[in-house]
Amino acid sequence: MTTGTTDATSETAPAMPRRALVIAPQPFFTPRGTPLSVYYRTLVTAEQGVRVDLLTYGRGEDVTIDGVRIIRIPAFRRLGEVKIGPSPLKLFLDVFLVLWTCALLLRHRYDFVHAHEEAVFFCLPLKSIFRFKLVYDMHSSLPQQLTNFGFTRSRLLIGTFAWLERASLRAADAVITICPDLADYALRLLDDPDKHELIENSIFEDVRLARPMADAQDGTQVAIPADRPLIVYAGTLEPYQGIELLLRAFAAARARAPDSFLLIVGGTPEQVAAYRALARELDIAAHCYFTGRLPQRAARRLVARAAVQVSPRIHGTNTPLKVYEQLASGIPLVATDIYSHRQVLDDKVAFLAQPEPAAFADALVAALHDAPARAERIAAAQRLYACKYSRAAYVAKLRRLLRRLA
């Protein structure tokens, strides 16, 4: 595994590949983990002079990246929303990705195919036919996703996905993982560790939407008090994100921080309605606000007003993408003390607390009121980000991988 964060260029360095096909089995672009990762991977690849065709679902916002052409399968909007995790709808849409992939490979000569998540499975047989180099961008272990999202308990299906995953790791010419836990898992299965690169999802500049959201959705209409310290969560409201834990902890913390105000940015209308009902039950509805989904830039403007940021995730092994932006923000972070966070965070850079309301409430109060501890953690977090996770470090890792493919 390559771990360095600097990149040296020389006259003898190999040339970059010239053309790539990126396959993203996601509604691209939507402001959530994997589509964000796809965006930044593709952006940096194109910045290295590689011409990219990006094949993706028909859903999602168009983005503008120089040197990138977005190709979409039909949207099939009547079939409902493409939710996070495995689903019958994703399997249906992936059939069309296969057909479009074959058509593109027949028409164009690509130096490599960059397959995100399950797209690698149908690229395996195509690799030997079309003789391209294959990059497997491994955002998670797909057999684990089948059980984590309750898609199936079938040992046969899970075993089939496990076999496909092992075969993909061995057949790929390069493998990207996004966090240390996933890197350790992949390295146990790889026959050649040198083809692996750990590239955390650690850059977060604004996404260049082809059609920016209307001004009415810029977040300025959010009714939050200007004179109260804000505790801010921004992200999806899936159960594993720990929003119930956050609400219960905030309710417990208010006795010691009565002027604090909780802002929760993100979530579907159904999720927001459910958590608003819990806030009313906890008698904190007057002291918290749910924005629902907002454009990325609007969400960032609200986060910048925070006195404290939070990551209350309750389970999982992948490090949340937002943690890297939180490290760099200059705003103290309160996070649950679970393995998902411990891969990046420690007590020097964040206020860590056990994933239960009383402990998380204590951490919220400390992050609000303990000025020396706030300052120490902010400084340490920014040093850590600059050293290990900056844009320069990200680009250096991806350039190394591209040179090995050339």
N, C-alpha and C positions, 0 to 999 in steps of 0.2 A: 504494500500500500504506500502510495506517495503521500507524504505529509507536509512537504515544504510549502512555503507561501510566497516565495520569490521566484522570478522568472528571468533567465538570462538569455539574450538573443545574441546570435553570432552569424557570420557570413556562411558558416557551414550548417546552420540549422535547416532542417528539412522544410520544404514548402508546405503551405496549408492545402488541405483538400479544396477543390474548386466548387463542387456542387453537392448538396445534401437534400435528402427527403426526410422531413421530420413528421412523425405520425403521433398525434395526440388524441387518444380516445376519451375526450372530455368536451364539455360545452365551453368552447374557447372563443372569446375570453369571458370568464366570470371571475369575480374577485374572491377566490378561495385557493387553498394550498397548491394543488397540482397545476391548475392553469397558470397561476403566478410563476411557478417553477418553469413551466414550458415557455412562458414569455421571456423570462430573463435568460434561460439557456439559449433560446433562439436569437434574442437580441445580441448577446455577446458573440455567438457563433457568426452572425452576419457581420458584426464589427471587425472580425478577423479576415473579411474578404470572401467568405463562403456564400455562394448564392443558395438560397433555401426555398424549397417548396414545403409549406406546412399544411399537411392534410389533417382535417379535424371534423368534428360533428357540425351539423348545420345550425346548431344553437350557439348563442354567444355573441358578444360584441366584436366587430372588426377592429383590429389595431393596425397602426402604421409603423412598420419597421423597414428601413432602407435595405433593399436586397432580399426581401422576403415576400413571397406570393402565397396568400392563403387560399386553400382549395377546400371546399366543403361538400360533404355528402348532403342529401336531402334532410330537412329539419324534422319532419314528422311531428310537428308541434301538437297535433291532436292526441298523441300518445302520452302526454303529460311531461312533467319536469324530470330532467335527468338528475337524480339525487346522488349524494356522495356515497361511494361504496358500490359493491357489485349489485346488479339488478337485472331482471329479464330484459328491461328496455335497453340497457347497455349492451347486452349480448346481441340483441336485434340490430342495434346501430353498428356494432362491430362487424357484422356480416357485410355491410355496405362499405366500411373501411377497407375490408379485404378486397372487394371488387375494385374500388378506386385505386388502391395500392397497386394491384396488378396492371391496371390500365396505365398508370404513371410509369411503372417500371418498363412496360413495353414501349413507351414513347420516348423515355429519357434515360440517359446514362448517368447514374448518381455515383459519386465516390463513396458515399456511405449513407446508410439509413439509420436515423436516430429514433428508436422506438421507445415511447414512454409506456410504462406499466404493461398491460396485457397485450399491447400491440406487438410486443416481441414474440408472442406465441405464434402468430400467423406469419411473422417475418422469417421464422426458422426455416421452413421448407423453401421459401422464396429465395433465401440467401444462396443456396446451392444452385438454383436455377439461373438467377440473374447475376450472381458473383459480385455482390456488393459487400462492403465491410459493414458490420452491424454494431451499433451502440445500443446497449440495454440501459435505459435510465430507470433505475429501480427505486421507486418512491416508497415502496412497502413490500412486505412479503405477501403475495397474492393468496396463497393458501390460508394465511392467517386472516386476511380480510374476509374470506368466505365465512369464517366462524365469528369474527369480531362484529360483523354487521348482520349476523343472523341470517345469511343468505341460504345456507344449507348445513346439514349435519351429516350428509352422505360421505362415508369414508371413501367410497369409490371416486366421487367427484373431487374431494379434497386431495386424495392421493394422486389423481390425474394432474391437478394443478401443481402439486409439489414436484411431480416428475417433469412437467413442462418447465417449471422454474429452474430446476437443476440443469436441464438440457440447455436452456437459454443462457444461463451463466457460463456454461462450458463452451458453447458455440459462439458467443459474442466476441467480437474483436476488442471491445472496450465495455466496461461496466462502470456506471456512475451510481453511487449511493449518496444519501442525503444526511445521514447522521451516524455516529459511531456504532450504535447498536446494529443498524442495518449493514454497516461495513463489516463488522465482525461476523455476522451471519453469512454474508456473501463470500468473505474470504475463506470460511470453512468449506465452502463448496467449489471454489474456483480452483482449477488446475494450474493457473498461471496468475499469481497475485499481482504481477507487474501491469496487467491490463486493467486493474481497478483504480478508480480515482474517487475519493471522498470529496464531494463538492456540496457544501451546505447551502441551503436556500437563504443566503445571507445578504443579498442586495435588494433594494426596495425603492428605487427611484420611481417616479410616477409613470404609470402605463400610458402609452400614447394611443388613446382611443381615436379611431377614424371619425367617429361622430360623438364628440364630447356630450356628457349629460347636460340637460337643460339647467339654466341658472337656478330654477326653482328647487332643484335637488342638490344645491350646493352646501346644505347643512346649516346655513345662516338662520333658517327658520326654527331651528331646534330651541325649545324653550328651557334653557338651563340658567340658573342664577349666576350672576357675574361675581358675586361677593362670597361664594362658598367654595372651599377646597374640593376639587373634583377627583373622585376615584373613577377611572375609566377602563372599561373592557371594550376591545374592538375585535371582531372576528365572527365566525359562524356560531350559531347557538345549538349545535348538535349536543346530545346528552353528555358525551365524553368531555366536553369543554368545561363542565363544572359550574354552570350558571346557577343552579339551585344552591350549591355550596356557597357561591359568592353572595347571593341574596341573603342567605341565613347568616353568614358571617357579618355582612354589613348591618343587618338588624341587631346583632349582638354588639357590634362596635359602636353604635350610635350613642350608647350611654356615656362613653368616654370621648366621643368625637361628634357631638350633636350638630355641629355646623357642617359636617361633611355631606356631600351629595354624590350619588352613584349614577353614572352615565354608561349605558350599555348600547354599543353601536353594532348593528348587524342583525341578521336573523330574518326568517320568513315571517309573513303575517301570522301564520298559525303558531309558530314558536313564540313570537312576541306576545300574542294573546295569552298563551299558557303561562308565561313567566310574569306578565302583568297581574294575572290572577293570583299567583303565589305572592307577589309583592303586596297586594291588598290583604291577603291572609296574614302576612307578617307585619302589617301596619307600617309599611315603609313606602307606600305608593306615592306619598307627597314628597318623598325625598330621593326619588330615582326617576330616570327617564329612559325610555327605549326608543331609539331612532328608527329601528328597522334597517334595511339595507340602504346604504348611501354610496355614491361614487367614491372611488379611492381617495381622491384629493380632498373631498369634503370630510371623509372620516379622519384623514390626517390632520386637518385643521382643528377638529374637535379634540383629538388626542393631544395635540400640542398645548391645549389649555389644562391638561391634567396636572394635579398635584401628585398623584400616584397612579401608576398603571398596574394592571393585574393580569395574570395568566393562571386561572384557577383549575386548569385541566385535572381530571381525576384519574384517568388511566390512559395507557398507550405507551409505545416505546419510541416513536418518532418525535424528534424535537419540534415543537410548534414553530412555524415559519416566522411568526410575529416576534419571537424572542430576540432575534438578531436586531431588528429595528428598535426594540425596547432597550437593548443594551446601549445602542448608539444615541438614544434620544436625549439624554441628560435629565430624565425623569426617573425617580426611584421605582423599582419593580417589586411587587409582591407576587410570589408564585408558590404553587404547591410543591412540597418536597417529595417528588416522585422521580422515578428513573428517567422519564421523558425529559424532565427539566435538568436533572443532575448531569446529563451528558454535556451541557454547556454552562449551567449556572452553579454557583456555590454561594456560601454565606458571605463571601467578600463582595460579590457583585449584585446580590439581590436579597430581599427579605424572604427567606424560605420558611414555609409552615406546613405542618402535616395537613392532609386533605380532610379536615373536619372543621366545623364552623368556629368553635372557640379558639383554636390555634390560629386559624386564618384571620379571625377578628383581631387577635393580639398583634399579628404582623401588620395589619392595616393601620392600627393605632400607632405602632412604632414608626411606620413609614411616614405617617402624617406629622408626628410630633417630635420625633427624635432627630433634631437637626444635624448633629455630628454624624450619626449613623447614615442619614440620608446622603450627606456630602461624600462620605467615604465610599459608599456603594456606587454612587453616580460616577465618581472619578475612576474607580476600579473597573466598572462596566465599560466605560468608554475606552480605557486602555486595552481591555481584552478584545473589544470589537476591532479596534485599529490594528492590533497585532495579528489576529487569527481570521477575522471574518470580513474584512473590508472588501470593497469592490476590486482593488488591486489584487488581493489574494484570490478572489473568485476567478478573475480573468486569467491569472497565471496558471491555475489548475486546469481550466478549460483549454487554454492554449497548449499545454503539455499533451493533453489527450488528443487534440486535433493534429498535432505534429506526429504523434505516434501512428495516426491513421493515414497520414499523407504517403 
